[in-house]
């Protein structure tokens, strides 16, 4: 069952997913008179906002990952199960696991996260590089460095697009990846590959909308575009991707970009677990929930984070952001306690703490509450501080701070390692030959 049978009289709360929402729920319940079992395919929590820095050799994998068991090692009522969730029997109150016994629950919090949404564009699922897991970040880092190694060995490959990098999506992830790639090439690879003219490389950011950072203030999007272009990034707004092939991308209108690396940051959809449940789903396959975050028809099941379709109170839906997941996880845990104590439940009210995105060194944007807008150095410092605060684990905070300080003083990047060699100049090892692509909770995507 995953919890001590001697204390099974306590209500058993199962949390699916060790992302922001799942951990927030488990931490809220860790000192209460309940048993908690956290289930995730991975034995670690991933700090997703910094995955792009792993992918661009700015941070190590251990800097953004933290063992789940380590978070609760002193909490005897919190248990962890490393397992892949295959389904939920909502009527029998059982979580179904691959090759392992079912886990019964009295209350269930589903925080199974999201996965890449390629919107059915031909070739994107097979050939694009998403950036939602540590494995994907390492795969992208391997590939980027391998492409430069291939170009160094055969300079003629540059003309074939080996050093052209296309980033799809002008939201925070796309902007951050494009900016980090530009700095990696200009400030690091220019010295590493002194036998190669790295300035022949191209970074192209493609956004279907008419501007970058559509969820931000318009001036923030304008600033982000200017900052990227100063770094040599080609920004294409109002441009859609029609198809993806091994050695090129076709844009709307027929333009062909020869590339061996397409980073997909254009959108997410609910994790695969949502599709396996007999419940109503909204935009992006997200599970529709009541205002208290419970699932209609199943009052002891809650959905939080990216997998939940949550009303924002004005007819819209809450965005798939870390803060929504964190606050939602805490709220769901509170409703579990209210139910156990026979108190009335409360509706979820999201407190918007603002949004941020970094473009590169000393360049960022921050849209904060009550109309405060920061750009440039102040926004960059605020971004650094906020991410250090929200990182899980003191060791991780110290390690990331040291890495950032070293990078700032020396322009050096640490883990420029190819851990999985590729048969270049061919692009991605097909995902079917690699590790399964999964969402945070571990259900197959």
N, C-alpha and C positions, 0 to 999 in steps of 0.2 A: 504493500500500500504506500510505502514511502514515508510512513510516520510510525512512531513507537506505539505498538499495540497496547502497551500498559497505560497509555494516556489517551487512548482512542475515544474516550468519552468526550473529549474536547472537540468542538467543531473543526472539521478539516477543510481548509481553504487551499485550493490548487490554483497556482498562477502559471499560465502558459506564456513563456517568453521572458527572457532575462534582459530585455532592452530597458529603455528609460521608464516606460509605464509599468512593466512587470516588477522591476526592482523598487520603484517608488511604492507600489502596493505592498510588497513583501516587507520593506523597511517599516512601513506604517504599522504592520501587524506583528512585528517581531517580538514585541514586549507584551502582547495581549494574550488572553487565555484561549488561544487557538493554536492548532497545528497548521503549519504552512509548508506546502511542497511546491518548489519552483521547478518547472520542467523546461529544458531548452536543449536543442540539438548540440550546441556548443557548451563547453564547461566554463565559458568566460562571457563577460559583458563587453560589448563593443561600443566605444564612444564614437559614434558615426560622424559627428561634425568634423572630426580630424582625420577621417580616412583618406581624404585627398592628399594630406601631408605624408602619409605612409606611401601612397601611390607615386608621389614625386620625390621620394627619398629624403623627406624632411624629418620624419620620425620613425622609430622602430615599431614593430607590431606590438611589443609589450607595453609601449607608451600609451596605446589607446585600447588595450584589452586588459581585463582584470578578472581573475578567477572568481566565479560566483561563490564557491564554497568558502573562499577567503573572506568574503564580505560578511558571512554569517557564522564564522567559526566559533564564536562565543554564544551563539543563540541556539539553545538546545531544542527549541520548538520549530526551527526553520530547517527544512531538509531540501536537498537538491537531487534531481533525477536527470542525468544526461540521457536523453532519449529523443527520438523523432516522433512527433505527434502525427498520427494518421487520421484521426477523427475524434468526434465526441458523441457519445450516446447521451443525448440531452434528457431522454426520458428515464434512463437507468442511472443517470449521474455517474458516468464513467468516462475517463479520458483514455482513448485507445492509442497504444504505442506500437511502433514497429518492433517485432521480435521480443517484446517484453510484456509482462502482465499489465492489465488495465489498472488505472489508478482511480479509486472512487473519490468523490468529493461531496461535501455539503454545500459549499459555495465555490464558484468558479470565476476567475478573472482571466479573460482572454486578452493577452497583449502580444499577439503573434506577429506584429510588425507588418512590413510591406515588402514588395519586390518590384523590380524594374518593370515599367510599362512601355513597350515599344510600339504600341498602337497598331500592331499588325503590319508594320512596314517590312517589306520583303528583305530578308537577310539580316535584319537587325538582331533578332533573337540569337542567331547562330554566330554572328561575327562582331557585334559591338561589345565594348567593355563597360559593363555597369559598375557602379561603385557603392555597394550597400553592405558588403561584408569584408572582413579582413582578408579572406582568400582572394576576393576580387581586387582588393587594393594591391596585394602582393603580385597577383597575376599581371596587373597593369604596369606596375613598376618593373617587373621582369621584362615585359614586352618593350616598354619605352627604351630601357637601357640596351636591350638586345638589338633594337633597330639602329641605334647609334653605333654599336659594335659592328653590325653588318655594313653600315655605310662607311665606317672607317676601313674595313677590309676591302670593300668594293665601292669606291666613290661614285661609280656610274649609277648606283642604285638611287642616288639622291634625285636624279631626273625622273625616276619612276615613282616618286612619291613616298619613298621609305622614311623620309624625315618630314613628312607632312602629317600633322596631327589635327584631327577634326573633333571638336567638342560640340555635342548636340544638346541644346538647352541653355537658355539665358537666365535661369534662376540662380540662387546662391551657389549651388554645387557647381554648375557650369562655369560661372564667373570665377570661383575660387580655383577650380582645376586649371582653367586657361591661364590665369595669372601665375599660378605656381609653376606650370610647365614653362612659361616664358622666362621666369627667373631661373629655373633649373638649367635651361639651355644657355641663356645669356651669361649667367654668373658662375655656373659650375662646369657644365660640359664644355664651355669655351676653353677652359684650362685643362680639363681631363682629356679631351680629344684635340690636342694641339696639332695633330696631323690631319684634321678634318675641318673644313670650313663650315662650322655649325650654323653660321648666319644664313646659310642656304635653307635652313629648316623653316617650316611654316606652321603656325598655330592658327586655326580657323575656328571661330566660335559661331555656330549657326543657331539662330533663334527664330521660330515661326512667327512670334508676335512682333509688334512694331517697335518694341524697346526691350532693354534688359531689365531684370529685377522688377517684373510687373507688379509684384506684391508690395513694392516699396514706393516711396514718394517719387514722382517723376524726375525730380532733380537728382535723386540718388542714382537712378538708372542712367541718367546722362553723365554723371560723374564717373560711374563704373565703366561706361563705354570709353570715355576719354582716357581714363587711367589704363585700361587694357591696351588701347591703341598706342599710347606712349610706350608701352612695353613691347610693341611689335605684333600684337595679336590682331588678326583680321576679323572684324566683327561684321557678321551678315544678319541683319534683322529682316523680318518679313520674308524669311526664306525657310522652306520646309525641305525635309529629306524625303525623297521618293523611294529609294532603294539603296541597299548596301551590298557590295560585293567584296571579294577577298582583296582586290587591289584598287578599288575605287568606290566613291559614293556619288549617286546621282541626285542632284538637287532639283527642286521644282523649277520648271522651265527648261530642263534638260542639261544644265551645266554639270560637267563631270569633274570631280576632284579626285585625283589619284592619291591614295593614302593607304597605309597599312595599319592605321590605328584610329579607330573611331570610339570616342568615349561617350557613353550615353548618360546624359543627366537631364533628360527631357520629361521625366514624370515617373510616378510610382502608382501602383495599384495594391489593393489589400493582399496580404499573404494568402497562400493557397488554401489554408485552413478555412477561410471564409467561404470558399466555393464548395467545401465538403459538408457544410451545415445547412439544414433545412430552415433557413431563416431569411428574412427580407434583406435585400442588399441595395445599396445606393450607388452613387457615382464611384467609379473605380473599383467596384465590387466590394465596397466597405459594408460592414454589417450595420444595419439601422438599429439604433438604440433609443430608449426612452430618455427623458431629461435627467434621470438619475443614473444613466449609463447602463441600465439593465436591458437585457434582450427581451423584446415583446414575447409574451407567452412563457418565459422562463425567468421568473423574478430572482432566482439565485445565481444567474449567470450574467456577468458584466463584460463589456468590451471596452477597451481603452486604447488610446494611441492610434497608430496609422490604420489599424484594421477596423476602426469604429467610424461610423458616419454620424457625426454629432451636430445637432442643430446649434447654430451660434446665437440663437435668440432673436434674430431679425430676418429669418427666412433663408439665410445662407448656411454654409457648412464650415465647421472649424478646420483650419489647415492642418496638414500632417507635419507638425513641428514637435521638437523635443519637449518644449514647455507644455504643450497640450497633453502629451503623453504622461509627463511627470505629474501634472495637476490632476489628470484623469485617473491615474493609478492611485493616488492618495485618496481621491474622492470615492472610488469604488471600494477601497479598503474601509473607508469610513461607513459606507452603506452596509457593508457586511457586518460591522460591529453594531450599527443601529438595528439591523434585523435581529441579530443574536440577543440584543438587549431589549427587543420589542419596542423600540422607539421609531417614530415616523421617519421615513427617508427624506432626503433633501435633493433638490435639483442641482445639477452641476453648473457652475458659473465660472467660465474661464477668465482669468486675469491676464490680459495682454501685457507682457513685459517688454514688448518691442522685438524687432528683428534686426539681425546684423549680417553682413557679408564682408569678407576681406578680399581685396584684389591683389595684394602683395605687400611688400615692405612699406610701412608708413602710409598705406592706402587702404581705406575701408569705408563702409557706410553703415550707419546705425539709425534706424527709425525708432525712436523711443516714445513712450506715452506722453500725453499732453502736448503733442506737436513738436517735441525736441528732435532735431535732425543733426546728426554729427557726420562729418566727412573728413577724410584725410587722416592726419596723425591722431587727433583725439578719438576718432572712431576706431582706429587701429589699436590704440592702447586699451580702449574699453573692450574691444573684441578679445584681446589677449587675456585680460583680467577675467572676463566672464568665463572663457573656456577653461582657464586654470581652476576657477572656483567649482565648476560643474564636473570636472574630471573625477572619476571614481578612484579613490586610493591616494594616500599621501605620497607613496613612492612614485606613482605616475605623475603627480603634479610636480614633484621635484625633478624627475627625469625630463619631463617636457620643458620645464622652465630652463634647465641647463642646456638642453638641445637648442631651444630658441635663442638663448643668449649667445651660444657658440655660433650658431648660424648668422646671427646679427653682426657679431664682431668680425667674423672671418669669411662670410659668404660660402662657407663650406657646408656640405650636406653629408650626413652620416652613412646610412645603410644603402650604398649604391651597389647592391649585390644582386646577381642573377641567380636565384635559387632554383629555378626550373628552366633549364636551357631549352631554346626553341630551334626548330629547323628553319631558320630565317634564310631568305627574306620572306618566306610565307607568313601570313598573318595568323592570328590567334590559333592556338591549339583549339580545335572545336570543343565547345563546352561539354558535349556529350562524352568526350574522352577525358575530361578533367573531373574534378570533384563536383558532386551534384550542386546545382544552384538552389539555394534555399533562402527562406525568410528567417527572421530572427529566432522564431520558435523551433524551426527545424523541419517544418513540413516541406516536402518536395515542391519546388516551384514549377 
